[in-house]
Amino acid sequence: MNIKIKAIEYYLPEKTLSNCELDKENPSWRMKTVEARTGILKRHIATEDETALDLAFKACQKLFEKHDGLRHQIDGILFCTQSPDYVMPQNACILHKLLELPENTFAVDINMACSGYIYTLSIARGLIHTGIAHNVLLINADTYSKYIHDKDRATRVIFGDGGAVSWITSAESHEGIIDMQCATSGANYDKFMIKAGACRIPKSEETSVPTTDSSGNVHTMETIEMDGAGILKFVSEKVPKQVVSILERNNYTIEDVDLFIFHQASKMVLDSLSRLLRIKKEKVFSNLQNIGNTVSASIPIALKDAMEEGKISKGDTVLISGFGVGLSWGTALIKI
């Protein structure tokens, strides 16, 4: 049995934050230089009362509007987020209520970030292979803007908020997921983290005190702290090897792939991967200019946009790859 991504829909918050606005707010940030490195002009930002659950719900509504009767076929929800509405219960259960799905539907949250689409896709694939489910809603939604200090240039210029839903189901023999790989480097967990706010270090007066790093970026123990150079080094060392590995074990070459869709981290990261893997520029898709880095939602959003723009069509081979918090990374080879 092959497993495929049957359909994708996504929703972005109406509120946006442009580089011009950031430039006026922070003249010392040199936004033209930042723009050249990130490739991002603006990003969508959730309002104070808008959550990842809200974004996911609106994405699901769009999916159900286009696929009549699908609501009654769903028997599983995998909700990948690092910005849930509550400590408990999980977003997946609340979404189950909002969508009015049958009780015989399982609902699980998965705490993953930028590699989360590949990881949750691999779980959905396994659940369908074993017969536990037949039609899974794979949700990827985050509101990282709520975790970013206003004076942290390293993160604020990159991340945007967004939610996506993918309908995962069985496929004909000539389409679907060809192969997948997932990997972890837990030894480097501290390269990207929020130190306080959970059980190890609860929030306190001390954890809310801002500090400034050597690059002039401000954060607290309650906001994201990212080692940008360390993350770029990790991506450059690990991701190309995994891409080559999954291609070789399936007797594919770089030339055999019609389109590469990497996690939309930044222009600098995408350019680095293209160079290291010697991929032609036109075969690497990017849509981060007006969206930014939407964490685990970036790959499904990019896949949807690539289809809408005619960059890929039925029968094409696509490689998707995500990487980030954990540190973790994953790659999938799929036939559209």
C-alpha positions, 0 to 999 in steps of 0.5 A, a space after each residue: 500500500 502506498 500513502 499519499 498527500 491527497 490535498 493541502 490547504 493553509 491559512 495565514 493570519 491577516 495581520 502582517 509585519 513588513 521590513 519597512 515597519 521593522 526598519 522604522 521601529 529598529 533603524 539599527 537593524 539594517 533591514 536591507 542587509 537582513 532582507 538580502 540574507 533572509 529573502 523575506 520582505 514580510 511575514 504574517 503575525 497572529 493577533 494577541 487572541 489568535 492561536 495555532 488552533 485557530 489557524 488550523 481550524 480555518 485551514 481545515 474549514 477550507 479543506 472540507 469546503 473543497 472536499 465534500 463528505 471528507 469530514 465523515 471519512 477522517 479517522 485520525 488527527 495528528 496536530 504538530 505544534 510547539 505553541 499549543 493553546 493549553 498545557 493540557 488538553 492537546 490541541 488535537 482534541 479541541 480541534 476534534 470538537 470544533 470540526 465535529 468529527 466522529 468519536 472513533 477518531 484518534 487525536 494526538 499532538 506532536 511537539 515538533 518544529 521545522 522538521 515536524 512535517 516530515 516526522 508527522 508524515 512518517 507517523 501518518 504513513 505508519 498508521 495507515 499502513 497498519 490499518 489503524 487509520 485510513 484518512 488522517 488530518 496532518 496539522 502543522 500550525 505555530 505562532 512563534 511570534 508569541 515566543 519572540 522578544 521584540 528586540 531579537 533581530 535573529 528571530 523576529 525578522 525570520 519567523 511568521 505564523 501560519 497553519 496548514 492541513 494535509 489530507 493523508 490517505 492510501 494511494 495507487 501504486 504509481 504515486 505517493 511516498 517512495 521513501 522517508 528518513 528521520 534523524 536526531 542530534 539531541 546532543 545539540 538540543 540547546 542550539 534552539 530553545 526556550 529555556 523557561 516556562 515548562 517543568 524544568 525551569 518554571 516561569 518566574 521574575 528572574 526568567 523574564 529579565 532580558 539579556 543581550 547577546 554578543 550580536 546585540 540580540 535581546 531575549 529572556 529565558 521565556 523567549 526563543 534563543 537561537 544559535 544562528 551560526 550553529 543551526 546553519 552549520 548543522 543544516 549544512 553538515 547533516 541535510 545534504 548527506 541525508 538527501 544523497 542517502 535517500 536518493 541513492 538507496 532508491 536509485 535516484 539522482 539529483 537530476 531525477 528529482 523534478 522539484 526540491 522543497 526544503 523547509 523555508 528557513 531563509 534564503 541563505 539556508 536554501 542557497 547553501 543547500 542548493 550549492 552543496 547539493 549542486 541543484 539548479 536554482 530553478 529546481 529549488 522552490 521558495 515562497 518565503 518572500 511574503 510569508 517568512 519561516 512558518 516552522 513546520 507549516 512551511 513545507 506543506 504551504 510551499 507544496 501547495 503553492 508549488 502546485 498552484 503555480 504549476 511548478 509540479 504536476 501529476 507524475 512528478 518526483 518531489 523531494 521534501 526536507 525539514 530541519 530544526 529544533 531538537 536538533 532534528 531533520 527528515 527527508 521524504 521522496 514522493 511521487 505526485 
